[in-house]
Amino acid sequence: MDRLEKIVGHMALRIAQVAQLALVLVMLVIVANILMRAWWKPLTGSYELVEILGAVILSMGVAYCAVNRGHVTVSLLVDSLPPRLQNVVEIITNIISLTFISLLSWGLLQYSSNVHRRNLSTSSLDIPLYPVYYLVACGMIMLALTVLVELIKNTLALIRGRKQD
């Protein structure tokens, strides 16, 4: 189990590094747009670039956030339950999350394929959109793997009779 957890954590880190690169690119586009606006004319398509990179940042960074438990949870009621019941609640929550994230990932993959077939692109810069949708789907698949690992950990903890950290 530890090995699977390390593999998924490493994959989430690598995908998060793509998000970090996208964040740097967003900053460069915004600074270039500001400088060009002051001296000449605004950077053409800056809105499109920031929009595309924003989708990449959010989707590729969410799995790393989940691995490191960087998300906000409200567990006031659950914390007062016995450890075994806490695991049951976590398992149910993970099953629901995994179901929705998996459906979202599947839908994104289908939509990406459809966008690719139709050759859709942005209006100003004519950037193909299908790679962006595939990257977003990849980020959601990584999030699904992260939730699956948590589900397995909580299930094993329930079987062993102790609370999962």
Residue frames relative to the residue before (quaternion, step in Angstrom):
aa qw qx qy qz dx dy dz
M 1.0000 0.0000 0.0000 0.0000 0.00 0.00 0.00
D 0.6360 0.5355 -0.3290 0.4477 3.58 0.99 -0.83
R 0.6391 0.5355 -0.3265 0.4452 3.57 1.03 -0.78
L 0.6434 0.5129 -0.3098 0.4764 3.58 0.98 -0.87
E 0.6467 0.5239 -0.3050 0.4629 3.54 1.00 -0.87
K 0.6619 0.4971 -0.3011 0.4734 3.60 0.98 -0.81
I 0.6399 0.5238 -0.3264 0.4579 3.59 0.99 -0.82
V 0.6816 0.4713 -0.2879 0.4799 3.58 0.85 -0.96
G 0.6348 0.5277 -0.3272 0.4600 3.60 1.01 -0.76
H 0.6550 0.5000 -0.3043 0.4779 3.58 1.01 -0.83
M 0.6470 0.5071 -0.3186 0.4720 3.60 0.97 -0.82
A 0.6448 0.5153 -0.3174 0.4669 3.59 0.98 -0.83
L 0.6277 0.5317 -0.3304 0.4627 3.58 1.03 -0.75
R 0.6699 0.4983 -0.3031 0.4594 3.59 0.88 -0.92
I 0.6581 0.4846 -0.3117 0.4846 3.58 0.98 -0.78
A 0.6269 0.5273 -0.3343 0.4661 3.60 1.05 -0.70
Q 0.6119 0.5431 -0.3546 0.4526 3.58 1.10 -0.58
V 0.5808 0.5376 -0.3661 0.4894 3.59 1.16 -0.53
A 0.6434 0.5136 -0.3111 0.4748 3.58 1.01 -0.83
Q 0.6379 0.5223 -0.3277 0.4614 3.59 1.01 -0.77
L 0.6345 0.5168 -0.3194 0.4779 3.57 1.02 -0.80
A 0.6422 0.5163 -0.3162 0.4701 3.58 1.00 -0.81
L 0.6298 0.5287 -0.3319 0.4622 3.59 1.05 -0.73
V 0.6350 0.5108 -0.3253 0.4796 3.59 0.99 -0.80
L 0.6514 0.5129 -0.3138 0.4628 3.58 0.97 -0.83
V 0.6167 0.5314 -0.3442 0.4678 3.60 1.02 -0.74
M 0.6553 0.5060 -0.3176 0.4623 3.57 0.90 -0.89
L 0.6601 0.5051 -0.3116 0.4606 3.60 0.94 -0.84
V 0.6434 0.5152 -0.3239 0.4645 3.59 0.97 -0.81
I 0.6705 0.4980 -0.3039 0.4582 3.59 0.91 -0.90
V 0.6581 0.4907 -0.3117 0.4785 3.60 0.93 -0.87
A 0.6501 0.5065 -0.3198 0.4676 3.60 0.93 -0.85
N 0.6427 0.5212 -0.3216 0.4603 3.58 0.99 -0.80
I 0.6535 0.5068 -0.3122 0.4677 3.60 0.96 -0.85
L 0.6825 0.4850 -0.2917 0.4623 3.58 0.87 -0.93
M 0.6764 0.4835 -0.2992 0.4681 3.57 0.92 -0.87
R 0.6190 0.5381 -0.3418 0.4587 3.60 1.08 -0.68
A 0.6709 0.5012 -0.2979 0.4582 3.58 1.03 -0.78
W 0.7870 0.3472 -0.1773 0.4781 3.61 0.95 -0.81
W 0.8235 0.1068 -0.0251 0.5567 3.58 1.00 -0.68
K 0.6817 -0.3875 0.3085 0.5385 3.57 -0.13 -1.28
P 0.6517 -0.5468 0.3390 0.4018 3.61 -1.12 0.52
L 0.5968 -0.5623 0.4468 0.3577 3.52 -1.28 0.52
T 0.4114 -0.7247 0.4981 0.2398 3.57 -0.66 1.10
G 0.8425 0.1840 -0.1514 0.4832 3.55 -0.91 0.96
S 0.3397 0.7636 -0.4992 0.2288 3.59 1.20 0.24
Y 0.6144 0.5496 -0.3455 0.4485 3.56 1.05 -0.74
E 0.6554 0.5106 -0.3062 0.4647 3.59 0.96 -0.88
L 0.6653 0.5110 -0.3066 0.4498 3.57 0.91 -0.90
V 0.6698 0.4854 -0.3017 0.4742 3.58 0.91 -0.90
E 0.6329 0.5344 -0.3264 0.4552 3.59 1.02 -0.78
I 0.6751 0.4846 -0.2871 0.4764 3.59 0.89 -0.94
L 0.6932 0.4713 -0.2817 0.4668 3.57 0.84 -0.96
G 0.5986 0.5609 -0.3568 0.4470 3.60 1.12 -0.59
A 0.6355 0.5138 -0.3216 0.4782 3.57 1.02 -0.79
V 0.6479 0.5096 -0.3111 0.4729 3.58 1.01 -0.82
I 0.6393 0.5354 -0.3288 0.4434 3.59 0.92 -0.89
L 0.7117 0.4683 -0.2696 0.4487 3.57 0.75 -1.03
S 0.7314 0.4460 -0.2614 0.4448 3.57 0.76 -0.98
M 0.7130 0.4507 -0.2690 0.4649 3.59 0.99 -0.73
G 0.6922 0.4823 -0.2845 0.4554 3.60 1.16 -0.38
V 0.5534 0.6638 -0.3848 0.3243 3.58 1.17 -0.46
A 0.6361 0.5286 -0.3419 0.4461 3.63 1.00 -0.69
Y 0.6467 0.5096 -0.3186 0.4697 3.59 1.00 -0.81
C 0.6129 0.5380 -0.3340 0.4725 3.54 1.08 -0.75
A 0.6698 0.4947 -0.2946 0.4688 3.60 0.97 -0.86
V 0.6287 0.5360 -0.3390 0.4499 3.61 0.98 -0.80
N 0.7568 0.3719 -0.1915 0.5022 3.57 0.96 -0.89
R 0.3980 -0.7418 0.4483 0.3006 3.56 1.33 0.17
G 0.2642 0.7902 -0.4994 0.2373 3.53 0.93 0.99
H 0.5501 0.6158 -0.3901 0.4074 3.56 1.27 -0.03
V 0.5066 -0.6414 0.4897 0.3035 3.53 -1.25 0.45
T 0.0221 -0.7814 0.6236 0.0033 3.56 -0.91 0.94
V 0.2313 -0.7320 0.6233 0.1490 3.52 -1.13 0.71
S 0.0848 0.8356 -0.5285 0.1239 3.54 -0.23 1.28
L 0.1805 0.8245 -0.5171 0.1421 3.55 1.12 0.60
L 0.7132 0.4340 -0.2470 0.4919 3.56 0.87 -0.96
V 0.6711 0.5149 -0.3007 0.4405 3.58 0.90 -0.92
D 0.6334 0.5525 -0.3343 0.4263 3.61 1.01 -0.75
S 0.6671 0.4965 -0.3100 0.4608 3.59 1.14 -0.50
L 0.5614 0.5994 -0.3853 0.4208 3.61 1.27 -0.13
P 0.5999 -0.5336 0.4333 0.4095 3.60 -1.23 0.30
P 0.6707 -0.5409 0.3260 0.3890 3.61 -1.10 0.66
R 0.6509 0.5211 -0.3265 0.4452 3.60 0.93 -0.81
L 0.6740 0.4790 -0.2842 0.4853 3.55 0.99 -0.85
Q 0.5834 0.5599 -0.3633 0.4628 3.59 1.14 -0.59
N 0.6438 0.5121 -0.3139 0.4740 3.58 1.01 -0.83
V 0.6318 0.5279 -0.3361 0.4574 3.59 0.98 -0.79
V 0.6512 0.5029 -0.3127 0.4745 3.58 0.95 -0.88
E 0.6462 0.5150 -0.3163 0.4659 3.60 0.95 -0.84
I 0.6434 0.5193 -0.3212 0.4617 3.58 0.97 -0.84
I 0.6609 0.4971 -0.3100 0.4691 3.59 0.88 -0.90
T 0.6527 0.5098 -0.3072 0.4687 3.58 0.96 -0.89
N 0.6665 0.4986 -0.3020 0.4647 3.59 0.95 -0.85
I 0.6311 0.5224 -0.3389 0.4625 3.61 1.00 -0.73
I 0.6565 0.4960 -0.3094 0.4767 3.58 0.93 -0.89
S 0.6623 0.5034 -0.3035 0.4646 3.60 0.90 -0.92
L 0.6641 0.5085 -0.3051 0.4553 3.57 0.88 -0.94
T 0.6301 0.5353 -0.3341 0.4525 3.59 1.00 -0.79
F 0.7129 0.4517 -0.2680 0.4646 3.58 0.76 -1.01
I 0.6660 0.4946 -0.3112 0.4637 3.60 0.91 -0.84
S 0.6414 0.5165 -0.3244 0.4654 3.60 1.01 -0.75
L 0.6491 0.5020 -0.3141 0.4775 3.59 0.98 -0.83
L 0.6363 0.5213 -0.3170 0.4721 3.57 1.02 -0.80
S 0.6550 0.5109 -0.3070 0.4646 3.59 0.94 -0.88
W 0.6569 0.5067 -0.3064 0.4667 3.57 0.92 -0.91
G 0.6613 0.5050 -0.2993 0.4670 3.57 0.94 -0.88
L 0.6505 0.5121 -0.3130 0.4655 3.57 1.01 -0.78
L 0.6366 0.5160 -0.3305 0.4682 3.59 1.01 -0.74
Q 0.6540 0.4963 -0.3120 0.4782 3.58 0.97 -0.80
Y 0.6630 0.5003 -0.3023 0.4677 3.56 0.93 -0.89
S 0.6203 0.5451 -0.3340 0.4545 3.60 1.02 -0.80
S 0.6513 0.5108 -0.3034 0.4720 3.54 0.97 -0.87
N 0.6481 0.5149 -0.3060 0.4704 3.56 1.02 -0.83
V 0.6479 0.5082 -0.3083 0.4764 3.60 0.97 -0.86
H 0.6360 0.5279 -0.3190 0.4638 3.58 1.04 -0.79
R 0.6633 0.5054 -0.3021 0.4618 3.58 0.92 -0.91
R 0.7320 0.4266 -0.2300 0.4789 3.57 1.00 -0.83
N 0.3403 -0.7772 0.4636 0.2555 3.60 1.33 -0.07
L 0.1913 0.7955 -0.5481 0.1736 3.59 0.86 0.93
S 0.0048 0.7919 -0.6096 0.0360 3.54 -1.06 0.79
T 0.6373 -0.5154 0.3975 0.4125 3.55 -1.31 0.18
S 0.5891 -0.6348 0.3811 0.3236 3.57 -1.15 0.58
S 0.7455 0.4150 -0.2427 0.4617 3.63 0.84 -0.87
L 0.8162 0.2742 -0.1179 0.4947 3.56 0.72 -1.08
D 0.3404 -0.7737 0.4654 0.2626 3.58 1.32 -0.15
I 0.2566 0.7573 -0.5431 0.2562 3.57 0.99 0.93
P 0.4435 -0.6816 0.4988 0.2998 3.64 -0.78 0.92
L 0.3816 -0.7661 0.4811 0.1901 3.56 -0.89 0.93
Y 0.5582 0.6547 -0.3994 0.3166 3.61 1.07 -0.56
P 0.6312 0.5129 -0.3843 0.4367 3.69 0.89 -0.59
V 0.6174 0.5440 -0.3473 0.4497 3.58 1.05 -0.72
Y 0.6753 0.4869 -0.2967 0.4678 3.58 0.89 -0.90
Y 0.6329 0.5111 -0.3364 0.4744 3.59 1.05 -0.68
L 0.6379 0.5134 -0.3304 0.4694 3.61 1.03 -0.72
V 0.6355 0.5109 -0.3262 0.4782 3.59 0.99 -0.80
A 0.6430 0.5086 -0.3176 0.4764 3.60 0.98 -0.83
C 0.6277 0.5357 -0.3301 0.4583 3.59 1.00 -0.81
G 0.6530 0.5106 -0.3076 0.4671 3.58 0.97 -0.84
M 0.6701 0.4875 -0.2975 0.4742 3.59 1.00 -0.80
I 0.6135 0.5261 -0.3432 0.4786 3.60 1.08 -0.67
M 0.6425 0.5118 -0.3216 0.4711 3.57 1.01 -0.80
L 0.6294 0.5149 -0.3300 0.4795 3.58 1.04 -0.73
A 0.6314 0.5259 -0.3316 0.4634 3.59 1.01 -0.78
L 0.6394 0.5124 -0.3254 0.4719 3.61 1.00 -0.77
T 0.6332 0.5313 -0.3231 0.4608 3.57 1.02 -0.79
V 0.6706 0.4784 -0.2949 0.4842 3.58 0.92 -0.89
L 0.6169 0.5442 -0.3413 0.4548 3.60 1.06 -0.72
V 0.6392 0.5113 -0.3257 0.4732 3.59 0.97 -0.81
E 0.6491 0.5059 -0.3144 0.4732 3.60 0.97 -0.83
L 0.6302 0.5341 -0.3259 0.4598 3.57 1.03 -0.79
I 0.6551 0.4980 -0.3047 0.4796 3.58 0.95 -0.87
K 0.6540 0.5134 -0.3172 0.4561 3.61 0.92 -0.88
N 0.6812 0.4813 -0.2910 0.4687 3.58 0.92 -0.88
T 0.6364 0.5210 -0.3285 0.4644 3.57 1.03 -0.73
L 0.6580 0.4941 -0.3070 0.4783 3.59 0.95 -0.84
A 0.6397 0.5165 -0.3268 0.4661 3.58 1.02 -0.77
L 0.6343 0.5201 -0.3264 0.4697 3.59 1.02 -0.75
I 0.6544 0.5071 -0.3095 0.4677 3.59 0.95 -0.87
R 0.7107 0.4461 -0.2494 0.4834 3.57 0.99 -0.87
G 0.4669 -0.7283 0.4016 0.3005 3.58 1.28 -0.18
R 0.6548 0.4546 -0.3560 0.4876 3.56 1.05 0.64
K 0.5890 -0.5947 0.4259 0.3434 3.55 -1.28 0.43
Q 0.4024 -0.6937 0.5464 0.2415 3.53 -1.07 0.84
D 0.3943 -0.7211 0.5169 0.2396 3.61 -0.91 0.89
